[in-house]
Amino acid sequence: MVSIAPVLHAHKRHPKKASQSNRSAAPSAARKNGPDFSRLRYFGESGWLGYAVVLWGYYFKNRLDAEMYGRFNMLPDEFSVLASLYDCGTLTAKTICDITGRPKNSVGRGVRRLIASGRIKSVTNPDDRREAHLSILPEGRKLYERLLPLCRERERKLMQSLTTEELVQFDRLLMKIILAFHVSDEGIGPQALKDLGIPDKL
């Protein structure tokens, strides 16, 4: 699974002033009753838009995952951890789980493999020895910078049917729903976004 951390931090690179709003200020709360889903043209009663998003995610990642494993022996969960640390800096495994949506055992497996290969390091929190701070090492940074062009190439291939204007709008809408999730009661919350340096609104 490709990490969403770089997606979040792509927004961080061009941030507006961070909001002090609470969870009730999620972008999706702008309309009391939400959008009218009955007006969906392509995914109406016979299908559903959310599953189409999941399918497209599989189309994007499956071939990419296979290429990363074949060329670099890199498993998807390792990549999620590596991408999160590369873009966000030092994190705990729990925070990586929260921002990627990956389960604890999957992230833990990725962390163990990356530590064993010398690509990340783990430092126990002296104030809470149950917690460890993870950070990327030069070898991991170098590897990630070799992997990133593969992601860009896949992105360009699967999005070439869009115009530039459509691509920009897609980028904005995707960020909007990701941020809405993270300021909801299912996400990491606005304070965690703020701690990561990411505004909770576009």
Stockholm file with secondary structure:
# STOCKHOLM 1.0

chainA/1-202         MVSIAPVLHAHKRHPKKASQSNRSAAPSAARKNGPDFSRLRYFGESGWLGYAVVLWGYYFKNRLDAEMYGRFNMLPDEFSVLASLYDCGTLTAKTICDITGRPKNSVGRGVRRLIASGRIKSVTNPDDRREAHLSILPEGRKLYERLLPLCRERERKLMQSLTTEELVQFDRLLMKIILAFHVSDEGIGPQALKDLGIPDKL
#=GR chainA/1-202 SS CCCSHHHHHHHHTSCCCCCCCCGGGCGGGGSTTCCCGGGCSSSSTTSCHHHHHHHHHHHHHHHHHHHHHHHHCCCHHHHHHHHHHHHHCSBCHHHHHHHHCCCHHHHHHHHHHHHHTTSEEEEEETTEEEEEEEEECHHHHHHHHHHHHHHHHHHHHHHTTSCHHHHHHHHHHHHHHHHHHHTSTTSCCHHHHHHTTCCSCC
#=GC SS_cons         CCCSHHHHHHHHTSCCCCCCCCGGGCGGGGSTTCCCGGGCSSSSTTSCHHHHHHHHHHHHHHHHHHHHHHHHCCCHHHHHHHHHHHHHCSBCHHHHHHHHCCCHHHHHHHHHHHHHTTSEEEEEETTEEEEEEEEECHHHHHHHHHHHHHHHHHHHHHHTTSCHHHHHHHHHHHHHHHHHHHTSTTSCCHHHHHHTTCCSCC
//
